[in-house]
């Protein structure tokens, strides 16, 4: 008969049909692994497949335990649908309630098994227990509030609800699976069930896509908003920085005039232009002069930093003979070291490496950096410790000038702060003079010269700071 189908055919059709749905959902999950709900939804066709495999024509349809396992699979299938929907909408998942509900179903199945319930009653029990997660799924999805995907939501809810209709119809007509073949009305209602499962699967997929699209849109809107805010903050910060730089420039000019007077007059007194000074007077004048000099250095550093920030520092790059540069710089460095100028040791290979080589740098700025290195090396080590100036031919592009000391060294957790302006890397402000801008200026300058700066240090043992200065470009010219 044309409208009759045997149960073996039905179960194979079932298995193939739900395998396709499972494949679809699984592939979709692979593209959207961060959406947990899809994996739960995979359980929806998966347990239908288990059901189909269990209810092959070989099983005892009268009252075998296996048929109850099949029934449990159907209920589990829709429970998975429900868990997925709850996860998707972010509603609270009460696992205890879900376990309790499944336990009640299993208990009732066992009761039916022991009392030998007929197929019609068994079917009724499954259908009733199946309705609960389906209704809960509809309830969960109806909580999705976003209007942006209202159509997708309505579509999915409609097809899930459609199942409720089909199941209610089965209960109503006292649907009986006991017949080995099925008549037209059952075939039709099964066809509708399939249809609803296809559309439920499609609905879940398009709903997820719609929600993702919506999330992306709102994220990109947020990003734009954030970008706009950042731009505004940047503008404010830039204005504040410009004002700060203007203030620093004005201030340092204002401060320098009286400071130069202090330095000039105290130096004249020190040089005894206006007569002899007693020991105490000399000591105080010397202190005034020393303090003035330090203050001048700090003001100059600050001004320099603000000029660098404003891009106002001119860098004059030229080919410079390395030996000449070092010969000119050495007296300056020795002056920094002061009385014990022999503390500054020069590496034996210095003149050897520097001979006949030229670098492409700004001489004054390079000297400035080396002065900063040496004054730090002296400042941060004890009076009797040597400081070594070294030069190596580092690689094809750079010579490396380094200053090594055996001083206090730098703690590892401070390494990343060393070149930040106004950072003293844990040094107590009162114990050692300085404001923490020398190295940040040095970094800016060397980078302007296309060079590099870095250091190695061991806390308590000393540090080596170096700059890599670019070799002269002439070196690369063809020899004529
Ligand atoms: P300042 O010396 O004025 O603090 P710098 O920018 O020259 O500023 O140095 C930043 C910080 O780096 C210093 O405060 C100090 O903690 C650390 N530092 C620099 N050179 C050395 C060195 N040779 N040995 C140990 N610490 C150093």
Boltz pocket constraint, residues with backbone or C-beta under 6 A from the ligand:
constraints:
  - pocket:
      binder: B
      contacts: [[A, 372], [A, 373], [A, 376], [A, 377], [A, 380], [A, 405], [A, 407], [A, 408], [A, 409], [A, 410], [A, 418], [A, 420], [A, 423], [A, 424], [A, 425], [A, 426], [A, 427], [A, 433], [A, 434], [A, 435], [A, 436], [A, 437], [A, 438], [A, 439], [A, 440], [A, 462], [A, 463]]
      max_distance: 6.0
